[in-house]
Amino acid sequence: MSAAEVFPSELVVPRGVPWQDYANCKGQTELFFAKKAERPQARERREAKANRLCMACPVQVSCRTFARENHEYGFWAGEN
């Protein structure tokens, strides 16, 4: 497996356009934030779906950097 298959290349976002506009998860927030009292099995299924979107996302690196720098809550760029 090549490095390109493990770490997809990051999309170069045009200046002035937020990277979020290119995210695969746009409009699907229910997959990335847990419901109150979510059961462990439901969480695993939800995060597996979220992870599939993240792994194919063209702005995954930007998302991960943003989440880490801002200490974001939820599932971001394949991490929770």
N, C-alpha and C positions, 0 to 999 in steps of 0.2 A: 504494500500500500504506500503510495507516495504522500509526501507532505501536503500536496494540493488536495488530496482526497480527505485527509484528516482535518486540515485547516483550510476551508474554502477561502479564496481570495476575497478581500474586502472591496465592496463597490466604492468607487470614488464618487462621492456625493457632490453635486454642483454647489458652488459657493452661495450662501444665503438660503439654501434649502435644508431644512432639518433632516437628519438621518432617519428620524422616526417615520418620515413619509415613505421610506423604502422598506420598512420592517415587515416581515411576513406576518407578524402578530397583530398588525394594525386592525382594530375593531374586534379583537378576540380576547379582551381582558379577563373573561371568566376562566380561561385556561391558566392564567398566570398568577392569580391571587386566590388563596384558599377561602372557602366559605366558612362561616362560623361553625364550629364543631364538626369539621370534615373528618370522616372516618379514614383510617390509614389506607385501606384498599382503594377508596375513591381518590385519595391524594395521589397514590401511585399511578392510577390510570390517567388522571388529569395531567400530572407532570410528564408522563410518557408522551402524551399528545403534544404538550407544549415543547418538549425536547425535540420532537421530530420537526416542528416548525423552526425552532432555533438552529438546528444543525444545517438546515438548508437556507438560512437567512443571509442575504447579501450584506447586511450591516451588523453582523454578530459581534465583531470586534469593537465597533463603536458603542454598541449596546452594553457589552460587558464592561468596557472602560467607564461609561457613564454610571452604571449601577455600582461599581466598586468605589468610584470617587465620591458618589453621593450617598453611599450606604443605603441603597434602596431596599425596600421590603418586597418580597414576592419572588417569582421565578424570572430571571433575566439571563438571556444569552446562554441558556443551558445550565444555569446555576441557580440554586435556591438558598 
